[in-house]
Amino acid sequence: MKIKLKLLNDLGSFDSEVMDVTEAQYLGLIEVSKTFYSGGYEMYLESGFMVVPPEVVKKSILIIEVVEIDDL
């Protein structure tokens, strides 16, 4: 499965690079994302790397977007 993370806030929309993950990794990421608002956030972008401070994270939305599902 291929996914990417999207961070939305009043500063804009930021997309991570596309990542290959297993279903277990995807489900684990969903669990970890539940603590998203408890601190800062770091993300590899399509064009580099981004560090987001906690005060911006609190005003953001994190989307885990499925780009492609592997054939069964």
Secondary structure, DSSP 8 states (H G I E B T S, - for coil): -EEEEEEEETTEEEEB--EE--HHHHHHHHHHHTTGGGS-EEEEETTEEEEE-HHHHTT-EEEEEEEE----
